[in-house]
């Protein structure tokens, strides 16, 4: 489905196509952030503090927009989906999550968690959107060609082992920190098990919250924070720019923690997470050739700190009494 969007831009002059891509990416990123702040799970954050969220996200997103990454589109769609789910606009939520899934498959994790939160209302809608999205390319190209592209995509994904990538392009995830930096004797199968276990723990958290009747702010806030951590720290494509997926959640949490009577531990954790994400971006901008192992761990460590923050923020009943 993305190939159709890419092909359509070839009808435009190159400069116009580049400008259009940046405008669409920026619009989805800002629109998604506006939606979760105003009608989504973070609508309780007073409007006078919203500009600080946009300001904090600005430096984290510039590299993605400049290099024409798809991450602003992906996280923009996901935030739109969460805002729609918060208002029980389930068709809109399914369409938004589906839009993110067809750019990068692993955002399906968000859709699967929303299925756990609202199985009867969301599951069949998401399945319908994904089916339609998978069939649409057959209307734009020869059926045999489209089928061959699907087979090729599947074969390349199955054979791709990112754990064996060279250091220059290695994903900056938990494996990088534990094995490449710390030198821990973690077997690849053990790491796969850890990925699945962390996903199962996240799913159990959302299912538990839905069963216990958590408020939408608590349930969707926890879902958003934890799944953004999972997609970056344990996901399949945690390169430098992919950490924009974590940016909006961290920026919202930082402003929320500093503008309210949050516990000091939460403030320290979320501010440290943001500072590390910012330092990683500044390193690329000012000393791009400095690639010592420790400096490449800044983003995964930020994700880990933010995971601890989310645990303190959303899992302690006292915070939601």
Secondary structure, DSSP 4 states (H G I P E B T S, - for coil): -HHHHHHHHTTS-HHHHHHHHHHHHHHHHHHHHHHHHHTSTTTTS-GGGHHHHHHHHHHHHHHHHHTT-SHHHHHHHHHHHHHHHHTT-HHHHHHHHHHHHTTSGGGHHHHHHHHHHSHHHHHHHHHHHHHHHHHHGGGTS-HHHHHHHHHHHHHHHHH--GGG--GGG---SHHIIIIIIT-----HHHHHHHHHHHHHHHHHHHHHHHHTT--HHHHHHHHHHHHHHHHHHTSS---GGGGHHHHHHHHHHHHHHHTTT--HHHHHHHHHHHHHHHHHHHHHHH-TT---HHHHTHHHHHHHHHHHHHHHHHS-GGGG-
